[in-house]
Amino acid sequence: MSKPVLSADSAVSADRAVSAGSAVSTDRAVSAENAVSTDRAVRAAGDVNDAGAVAAVRAYIDDHRAAFLDDLAEWLRIPSVSAQPEHAADVRRSADWLAAHLRRTGFPTAEVWETEGAPAVYAEWPSEDPDAPTVLVYGHHDVQPAALEDGWDSDPFEPVVRGNRLYARGAADDKGQVLFHTLGVRAHLAATGRTAPAVNLKLLVEGEEESGSPNFRALVERHRDRVAADAVIVSDTGMWSRDTPTVCTGMRGLAECEIELSGPDQDIHSGSFGGAVPNPATAAGRLVAALHDEHERVAVPGFYDGIVELTERERQLFAELPFDEAEWLRTAKSHAPHGEAGHTTLERVWARPTAEVNGIGGGYQGAGGKTIIPSSALLKLSFRLVAGQDPGRVEEAVSAWVAEQLPAGIRHTITFSGATRPCLTPLDHPALQSVARAMGRAFEQDIRFTREGGSGPAADLQDVIGAPVLFLGISVPSDGWHAPNEKVELDLLLKGVETSAYLWGDLAPH
């Protein structure tokens, strides 16, 4: 890790991370700081620094476009569905395909790494420059389940091009966005005359992201020395829109729990005992009612401790985005905005912590009536976390709050799932500015910054490696991640290739 400007010292630590959203789904994007102006965005990107070099990058991409799309189609035909055991062999076949493709691309090292579940792929290509920084690209090669009967217009694993769009499961999420780096690095070499990248380039492509990445952190910890880097590029994200290209800077964290409430040892007669013993279903309802105050703030004591509030400048930039709340509500299948007082919809979705009831149950659920006091009830809660919130401290606060709320005679157990820390790279970080310049150069327009309202394994990379995490993606909301007829816009996919070609030179020391 030889380039101080990319060191983790200037990254916000995982327990001080913040997030807001990206444009791939309704919980995923918003601008957070000044756009990178066009004149800066089209400045020299490392050693690809003149119009002739830009022309060389674009000519190389154009010459190799057909072969690149053929390779992508071949990979997309492999139904690497990690969630379905019957596709375990296909997930392995996908990993083997990618490792072989990376070797053909020129990576001298490309390996399939085993986990307790599905295999990952690791590759590295050292720079010839002894002072070059090290950059790790993250993505995933597994995909969501898909079948023609789900509403697809064509076989989800038989890629089809219609107009400027390539339709297939994984086209945008995430095989297309992983593969654009392979053509990008070749274009970088062709335009600069190099025989190796301007940075020490590494790739880590996991095979279980669509199944919650259950073995990813252990994999990264086991190979900590191999994946060490000065910066991480996550290409599993998207842009605000095709007309508003953006770079994401962080993701929210997540804590979630299941609360089991027990009262009587069995269901009992509500006439004989009602009003004289505690009812666990009533206790569950009261817990839900007490979760937020009259201003829709989370009422758990200590929940907001240490969070970093939005600045007035950030709030102004949120407000300047081309956000159509009515359209957003249609996308959300909802009929009115609602949330914490004093904040706009965008601020609530992307820059504020939340508590949500994901499920509630208890008592008789069948047809007709059954006059009982149920013996048990169940709640499922989740908490999205922002800057300054630590999942462990939030879990402790929630546990203490639940215990205080329950009446005598109601026993409870609370079980937390594996938590995810928030992650953030500061907006003025040099590596982030490199990503913005490279992307602005490719798109020839202003680049804004976004954040993720959802959560993902990027936080594990920042936590274990200690390097800033940057997000580089070209997907747009209409690409339909996880939905029937997932697609990628071909012109945007090639802009991703072009951005990758400029990025490695911009990150290198000059």
Secondary structure, DSSP 8 states (H G I E B T S, - for coil): ---GGGSGGGS--GGG------TTSTTS--B-S--B-HHHHTS-BTTB-SHHHHHHHHHHHHHHHHHHHHHHHHHHTS--BTT-GGGHHHHHHHHHHHHHHHHHHT-SEEEEE--SSS-EEEEEE--S-TT--EEEEEEE--B----GGGT-SS-TTS-EEETTEEESTTTTTTHHHHHHHHHHHHHHHHHHT-SS-SSEEEEEEES-GGGT-TTHHHHHHHTHHHH--SEEEE-S-B-SBTTB-EEEEEE-EEEEEEEEEE-SSS-EEHHHHTTTS--HHHHHHHHHHHSB-TTS-B-STTTTTT-----HHHHHHHHHS---HHHHHHHTT-SS---STT--HHHHHHTS-EEEEEEEEES--SSS---EE-SEEEEEEEEEE-TT--HHHHHHHHHHHHHHHS-TT-EEEEEE---B--EE--TT-HHHHHHHHHHHHHHTS-BEEEEESS--THHHHHHHH---EEE---B-GGG-TTSTT-EEEHHHHHHHHHHHHHHHHHHS--
